[in-house]
Amino acid sequence: MRLFGSRAAGPETARPIPRDVEALEELVHNLDAASDEESAWRITVESTVRFYKFGYGAVWVLDNTNRLQVRHECGELVPQIQAAGRNDPGELVNRALRGRVPIFDEDPDAATGCRRWQAAARSGMKAAAVLPVLQGNDVIGILEYYSPTMFYADEARKEKFAAIVRMGERARTSAIAAAELRQVADDREAVTTVVTRLGQASDTQTAIKAALDAVRTAFGWAYGSFWAIDADLHVLKFQLESGSAGEEFRQVTLAATFAEGVGLSGRAWRARDLVFVRELAELTDCVRAPAAGRAGVRSGVCFPIMSGDRVVGTMDFFTTEYIDLSESRAAALRNVQQLVSQRLDVVRGTERAAANARDLLDTVERLRSASQDATSVAEQAVSRASAMTAEVAALGQASTAIGDVIKIISSIAEQTNLLALNATIEAARAGESGKGFAVVAGEVKELARETAEATQKVSDQIAGIQASAETVANGIHTTSETIGKMDAVQARMNDVLAEQAEMARALQG
């Protein structure tokens, strides 16, 4: 019986030329490009289908509930096989799972319980091969192939092919291990890249955009977005994006909001931890799931952005092909989450300090302006006090001059009074002829008396004015000294305010 070989020229009894080793060599070579378990499965199936020219190939794996799920499929018959049973592994696959041995079948009519094999036969396939992939005693996958040509399998060839499958699995496992090592190195480099980009950001928006761009490109994802928590509505709202996953997916993203626990971002919010989904389209509570299915968006990962112990937002990222999240990749993303959260906290703190510095600088500037106004008023007050002191001094001098004039007038009044007295005496001696002169002398004497009284009153008032002027002058002098002291205090205040302004500018910068 022929197994995965081609017919040799010659009679019917000629044995096929074995090509299994060549197929294995090609598979090992192709597995060098594997980046994770997902890509290793894909390369295994696609390499086998291409080498042997099969019409269909698939790999089934067990999910968390121990149910078989198709992980990858390829070949020209994919639409026909999917139509026959997309999620139903059928009889052959289940037999290989239960028996842990390869199943070779060239009679689809006998396998009435396997719609996939019958659909393949209707499309021209002549043989089926279903091969369990073992890890120890556990089946970790089932390889399913349908061939357009017959192949024969005696016990020796079955054993040989089983050995080839085991070697292929070892090559696949080694490729995954090597890919994991490369991924660890790539993840470290990615974290370093994110740290470097974040360190260059000076404000919140720039830091968020830098984080989105750095994480997306460093890990090789198609699209990323940042969501901030609206404290009033208690929902996540879209803020920024990076990359592209199609216009429809983008428009749904821009319009979406997520409550805590709803959708990928809402789940990360509630879990306060990294959340990964391999098939975004299967999230029934995510408004982006239908658009994701149509746009070819496959896997998604999201982590919360923390400020202390409080979630303030989330960052999610999406791929256009299915991926698995290894433990090392998850650990790297958790490191990124902490770094982004810490950097955003620092940037927000710097922005708050800068805002406070701006407020302080504004307050200081207003205080300096008021202080300068007060200094100006003090200077004007000193100037006016000096002018008033001069005016009061001039008033004192004028009062003194007036006092001198009053003294002269008083002296004249006294002399007039003496003359009037002498005139009265002479009028009395003259007798009858001096009476008229005596009357005049009496009136002159009365005027001299009134003049003396008036000058005395004026003299008293001038003395009062001089005393008041002296008091005012002393008060103005004291006020001037006080204003001078205030001016010195104001100057020191201006110096302190200038120092505060420099400190505020330093904080602001």
LINWOTA-V648324 format. One record per residue. RES is the residue in one letter. NEAR is the number of other C-alpha atoms within 12 Angstrom. Layout:
res=RES near=NEAR
res=RES near=NEAR
This chain:
res=M near=24
res=R near=31
res=L near=37
res=F near=40
res=G near=28
res=S near=24
res=R near=22
res=A near=15
res=A near=11
res=G near=10
res=P near=9
res=E near=11
res=T near=11
res=A near=13
res=R near=21
res=P near=24
res=I near=18
res=P near=25
res=R near=24
res=D near=29
res=V near=22
res=E near=20
res=A near=29
res=L near=30
res=E near=21
res=E near=25
res=L near=36
res=V near=30
res=H near=21
res=N near=28
res=L near=36
res=D near=25
res=A near=26
res=A near=31
res=S near=34
res=D near=33
res=E near=34
res=E near=35
res=S near=31
res=A near=38
res=W near=43
res=R near=35
res=I near=38
res=T near=48
res=V near=44
res=E near=33
res=S near=35
res=T near=42
res=V near=33
res=R near=24
res=F near=28
res=Y near=32
res=K near=26
res=F near=36
res=G near=39
res=Y near=43
res=G near=44
res=A near=44
res=V near=38
res=W near=38
res=V near=33
res=L near=22
res=D near=14
res=N near=9
res=T near=8
res=N near=14
res=R near=18
res=L near=27
res=Q near=27
res=V near=32
res=R near=37
res=H near=32
res=E near=37
res=C near=33
res=G near=31
res=E near=25
res=L near=31
res=V near=26
res=P near=19
res=Q near=25
res=I near=36
res=Q near=26
res=A near=17
res=A near=24
res=G near=23
res=R near=23
res=N near=19
res=D near=23
res=P near=35
res=G near=30
res=E near=27
res=L near=40
res=V near=43
res=N near=31
res=R near=26
res=A near=30
res=L near=33
res=R near=20
res=G near=21
res=R near=26
res=V near=30
res=P near=39
res=I near=33
res=F near=39
res=D near=35
res=E near=31
res=D near=23
res=P near=28
res=D near=19
res=A near=15
res=A near=24
res=T near=16
res=G near=21
res=C near=27
res=R near=28
res=R near=40
res=W near=46
res=Q near=32
res=A near=32
res=A near=39
res=A near=34
res=R near=22
res=S near=24
res=G near=24
res=M near=33
res=K near=29
res=A near=37
res=A near=43
res=A near=47
res=V near=41
res=L near=42
res=P near=39
res=V near=38
res=L near=30
res=Q near=16
res=G near=12
res=N near=13
res=D near=18
res=V near=28
res=I near=30
res=G near=40
res=I near=45
res=L near=48
res=E near=49
res=Y near=48
res=Y near=48
res=S near=39
res=P near=28
res=T near=25
res=M near=28
res=F near=32
res=Y near=28
res=A near=28
res=D near=15
res=E near=15
res=A near=14
res=R near=26
res=K near=25
res=E near=16
res=K near=22
res=F near=34
res=A near=28
res=A near=22
res=I near=29
res=V near=36
res=R near=23
res=M near=23
res=G near=37
res=E near=35
res=R near=24
res=A near=29
res=R near=38
res=T near=30
res=S near=24
res=A near=32
res=I near=30
res=A near=23
res=A near=22
res=A near=29
res=E near=27
res=L near=21
res=R near=22
res=Q near=31
res=V near=25
res=A near=19
res=D near=23
res=D near=31
res=R near=25
res=E near=22
res=A near=29
res=V near=34
res=T near=25
res=T near=27
res=V near=36
res=V near=30
res=T near=22
res=R near=28
res=L near=34
res=G near=25
res=Q near=20
res=A near=26
res=S near=24
res=D near=23
res=T near=29
res=Q near=22
res=T near=22
res=A near=34
res=I near=42
res=K near=31
res=A near=34
res=A near=48
res=L near=42
res=D near=33
res=A near=36
res=V near=51
res=R near=35
res=T near=28
res=A near=32
res=F near=37
res=G near=24
res=W near=30
res=A near=35
res=Y near=39
res=G near=43
res=S near=43
res=F near=39
res=W near=39
res=A near=33
res=I near=30
res=D near=20
res=A near=15
res=D near=9
res=L near=13
res=H near=19
res=V near=27
res=L near=40
res=K near=29
res=F near=27
res=Q near=27
res=L near=29
res=E near=32
res=S near=28
res=G near=27
res=S near=27
res=A near=33
res=G near=23
res=E near=18
res=E near=21
res=F near=34
res=R near=28
res=Q near=19
res=V near=21
res=T near=37
res=L near=22
res=A near=17
res=A near=26
res=T near=30
res=F near=33
res=A near=28
res=E near=31
res=G near=23
res=V near=24
res=G near=35
res=L near=46
res=S near=52
res=G near=40
res=R near=31
res=A near=35
res=W near=35
res=R near=28
res=A near=21
res=R near=28
res=D near=32
res=L near=36
res=V near=32
res=F near=35
res=V near=31
res=R near=28
res=E near=29
res=L near=39
res=A near=29
res=E near=22
res=L near=27
res=T near=16
res=D near=21
res=C near=30
res=V near=29
res=R near=38
res=A near=31
res=P near=23
res=A near=26
res=A near=35
res=G near=26
res=R near=18
res=A near=27
res=G near=28
res=V near=37
res=R near=34
res=S near=35
res=G near=43
res=V near=44
res=C near=43
res=F near=45
res=P near=43
res=I near=42
res=M near=31
res=S near=25
res=G near=16
res=D near=14
res=R near=17
res=V near=33
res=V near=34
res=G near=42
res=T near=49
res=M near=51
res=D near=48
res=F near=44
res=F near=46
res=T near=35
res=T near=28
res=E near=26
res=Y near=29
res=I near=33
res=D near=28
res=L near=28
res=S near=24
res=E near=18
res=S near=23
res=R near=34
res=A near=26
res=A near=21
res=A near=30
res=L near=39
res=R near=29
res=N near=27
res=V near=42
res=Q near=38
res=Q near=29
res=L near=32
res=V near=44
res=S near=33
res=Q near=26
res=R near=35
res=L near=36
res=D near=28
res=V near=24
res=V near=26
res=R near=25
res=G near=20
res=T near=21
res=E near=23
res=R near=20
res=A near=21
res=A near=23
res=A near=19
res=N near=22
res=A near=26
res=R near=24
res=D near=19
res=L near=26
res=L near=28
res=D near=21
res=T near=20
res=V near=29
res=E near=25
res=R near=18
res=L near=24
res=R near=27
res=S near=19
res=A near=18
res=S near=28
res=Q near=24
res=D near=18
res=A near=23
res=T near=27
res=S near=20
res=V near=20
res=A near=27
res=E near=25
res=Q near=18
res=A near=25
res=V near=26
res=S near=21
res=R near=20
res=A near=28
res=S near=25
res=A near=18
res=M near=24
res=T near=27
res=A near=21
res=E near=19
res=V near=28
res=A near=26
res=A near=18
res=L near=24
res=G near=26
res=Q near=20
res=A near=19
res=S near=27
res=T near=24
res=A near=18
res=I near=23
res=G near=26
res=D near=19
res=V near=19
res=I near=27
res=K near=24
res=I near=19
res=I near=25
res=S near=27
res=S near=20
res=I near=22
res=A near=27
res=E near=25
res=Q near=21
res=T near=26
res=N near=26
res=L near=21
res=L near=24
res=A near=28
res=L near=26
res=N near=20
res=A near=26
res=T near=26
res=I near=20
res=E near=20
res=A near=23
res=A near=20
res=R near=15
res=A near=15
res=G near=14
res=E near=13
res=S near=13
res=G near=18
res=K near=19
res=G near=18
res=F near=24
res=A near=26
res=V near=21
res=V near=19
res=A near=27
res=G near=26
res=E near=21
res=V near=26
res=K near=27
res=E near=22
res=L near=23
res=A near=27
res=R near=26
res=E near=20
res=T near=27
res=A near=26
res=E near=19
res=A near=19
res=T near=28
res=Q near=23
res=K near=18
res=V near=24
res=S near=27
res=D near=19
res=Q near=20
res=I near=27
res=A near=25
res=G near=18
res=I near=25
res=Q near=26
res=A near=20
res=S near=19
res=A near=29
res=E near=25
res=T near=18
res=V near=24
res=A near=27
res=N near=21
res=G near=19
res=I near=28
res=H near=27
res=T near=18
res=T near=23
res=S near=27
res=E near=21
res=T near=19
res=I near=27
res=G near=26
res=K near=18
res=M near=23
res=D near=26
res=A near=19
res=V near=18
res=Q near=27
res=A near=23
res=R near=18
res=M near=23
res=N near=26
res=D near=19
res=V near=19
res=L near=27
res=A near=24
res=E near=18
res=Q near=24
res=A near=26
res=E near=21
res=M near=20
res=A near=25
res=R near=23
res=A near=17
res=L near=22
res=Q near=21
res=G near=17
